[in-house]
Amino acid sequence: MEPRSLHPNVRIVWILQSLLSAAILGVIVGAIGVAGFDLGIWVGGVAFLVVSVLTVLHAILRYRIWTYEVREDALYLERGVLTRVRTVVPYVRIQHVDASRGPVERAVGLASSVVYTAGTRGADVTIPGLTPERADDLQERLKQLAILAEGDDAV
């Protein structure tokens, strides 16, 4: 199987999350600027604008790099803008797989798959930006591959 990219609507989710964070930061900076430094509320607007531009750019670049691949031996993920992260999840390490849909994901018709693995540090891997059908299919496929790798009581 070839590497698969995420659904393009995931950019909307990431951009909305970025804008919400930028708005909260802008309000905080504006309040501190007015109350603590007598600068004016405009400093919050500038903070919002700068953070918005940077985080929207990050969301767009993040989408272009994010891929996953279900291979014969393991699940392979590649992601990261500034730091490229390649993750290999051997099927024998998979404990269970969830398909989830948060409110923003539901609004744009998306879902995520969360793969829980044996281990402590970074013991779960999330694949965002999937259609609900693809998330369910991926959940079932990974379950079957984990069972084949470990035996009938793997998942």
C-alpha positions as CSV (number, residue, x, y, z in Angstrom):
1,M,0.0,0.0,0.0
2,E,1.2,3.5,-0.8
3,P,1.5,6.3,1.8
4,R,-1.9,7.9,2.3
5,S,-2.4,11.6,3.0
6,L,-5.1,13.1,5.3
7,H,-8.4,14.5,4.1
8,P,-8.0,18.1,3.0
9,N,-10.7,19.2,5.5
10,V,-8.3,18.5,8.4
11,R,-6.7,21.9,7.5
12,I,-9.9,23.5,8.5
13,V,-9.8,21.8,11.9
14,W,-6.2,22.8,12.5
15,I,-6.7,26.4,11.3
16,L,-9.8,26.8,13.5
17,Q,-7.8,25.4,16.5
18,S,-5.0,27.8,15.6
19,L,-7.3,30.8,15.4
20,L,-8.9,30.0,18.7
21,S,-5.5,29.8,20.4
22,A,-4.4,33.0,18.7
23,A,-7.6,34.8,19.9
24,I,-7.1,33.6,23.5
25,L,-3.5,34.8,23.4
26,G,-4.6,38.1,21.8
27,V,-7.1,38.8,24.6
28,I,-4.5,37.9,27.3
29,V,-1.8,40.1,25.7
30,G,-4.3,42.9,25.2
31,A,-5.5,42.8,28.8
32,I,-1.9,42.7,30.0
33,G,-1.0,45.6,27.7
34,V,-3.8,47.8,28.9
35,A,-3.7,46.9,32.6
36,G,0.0,46.3,33.2
37,F,1.9,48.4,30.7
38,D,-0.5,51.2,29.7
39,L,0.0,50.3,26.0
40,G,-3.5,50.0,24.7
41,I,-5.6,47.2,23.4
42,W,-4.0,47.3,19.9
43,V,-1.1,45.2,21.3
44,G,-3.5,42.3,21.7
45,G,-4.6,42.7,18.0
46,V,-1.0,42.6,16.9
47,A,-0.4,39.5,18.9
48,F,-3.5,37.8,17.4
49,L,-2.5,38.7,13.9
50,V,1.1,37.5,14.2
51,V,0.2,34.3,15.9
52,S,-2.6,33.7,13.4
53,V,-0.4,34.0,10.4
54,L,2.3,31.7,11.9
55,T,-0.1,29.0,13.1
56,V,-2.2,29.0,9.9
57,L,1.0,28.6,7.9
58,H,2.1,25.8,10.2
59,A,-1.3,24.0,9.7
60,I,-0.9,24.2,5.9
61,L,2.6,22.9,6.0
62,R,1.6,20.2,8.5
63,Y,-1.0,18.9,6.1
64,R,1.4,18.7,3.2
65,I,3.8,16.5,5.2
66,W,1.5,14.2,7.2
67,T,1.2,10.7,5.7
68,Y,0.6,7.2,7.0
69,E,1.0,3.7,5.5
70,V,-0.4,0.3,6.5
71,R,2.3,-2.1,5.5
72,E,2.6,-5.8,5.9
73,D,4.7,-5.6,9.1
74,A,3.7,-2.3,10.7
75,L,1.9,1.0,10.6
76,Y,4.2,3.8,9.3
77,L,3.6,7.5,10.0
78,E,5.5,10.6,8.9
79,R,4.7,14.0,10.1
80,G,6.2,17.3,11.5
81,V,7.0,20.7,10.1
82,L,10.2,21.8,11.9
83,T,11.1,18.4,13.2
84,R,10.3,15.5,11.0
85,V,9.0,12.5,12.9
86,R,8.8,9.0,11.5
87,T,7.0,6.5,13.6
88,V,6.8,2.7,13.1
89,V,4.1,0.8,15.0
90,P,4.6,-2.9,14.8
91,Y,1.3,-4.7,14.8
92,V,2.4,-7.0,17.6
93,R,2.6,-3.9,19.9
94,I,-1.0,-2.7,19.2
95,Q,-3.3,-3.1,22.2
96,H,-6.4,-1.5,20.8
97,V,-7.6,1.0,18.2
98,D,-10.3,3.7,18.7
99,A,-12.1,5.7,16.0
100,S,-13.1,9.1,17.5
101,R,-14.9,12.3,16.3
102,G,-14.7,15.5,18.2
103,P,-17.2,18.3,17.7
104,V,-15.1,20.3,15.2
105,E,-14.2,17.1,13.3
106,R,-18.0,16.2,13.1
107,A,-18.7,19.6,11.8
108,V,-16.4,19.1,8.8
109,G,-17.1,15.4,8.3
110,L,-13.9,13.9,9.7
111,A,-12.7,11.4,12.3
112,S,-9.5,10.3,13.9
113,S,-8.0,6.9,14.6
114,V,-6.1,6.4,17.9
115,V,-3.7,3.4,18.0
116,Y,-2.8,2.4,21.6
117,T,0.4,0.5,21.9
118,A,2.3,-1.4,24.7
119,G,4.8,1.0,26.3
120,T,4.9,4.1,28.4
121,R,6.4,7.0,26.4
122,G,4.3,8.0,23.5
123,A,2.2,4.9,23.8
124,D,-0.5,6.1,21.5
125,V,-0.5,7.4,18.0
126,T,-3.3,9.5,16.5
127,I,-4.1,9.6,12.8
128,P,-6.3,12.7,12.3
129,G,-8.1,13.9,9.2
130,L,-9.9,10.7,8.1
131,T,-13.4,10.3,6.8
132,P,-15.5,8.4,9.3
133,E,-15.6,5.4,6.9
134,R,-11.8,5.4,6.5
135,A,-11.3,5.7,10.3
136,D,-13.6,2.7,10.8
137,D,-11.9,0.7,8.0
138,L,-8.5,1.5,9.5
139,Q,-9.6,0.5,12.9
140,E,-10.9,-2.9,11.6
141,R,-7.8,-3.5,9.4
142,L,-5.3,-2.7,12.2
143,K,-7.3,-4.9,14.6
144,Q,-7.1,-7.8,12.1
145,L,-3.4,-7.3,11.5
146,A,-2.7,-7.1,15.3
147,I,-4.6,-10.4,15.7
148,L,-2.6,-12.0,13.0
149,A,0.7,-10.7,14.4
150,E,0.0,-11.9,18.0
151,G,-2.8,-14.4,18.0
152,D,-6.5,-14.4,18.7
153,D,-6.3,-12.5,22.0
154,A,-4.2,-9.6,20.7
155,V,-7.0,-7.0,20.5
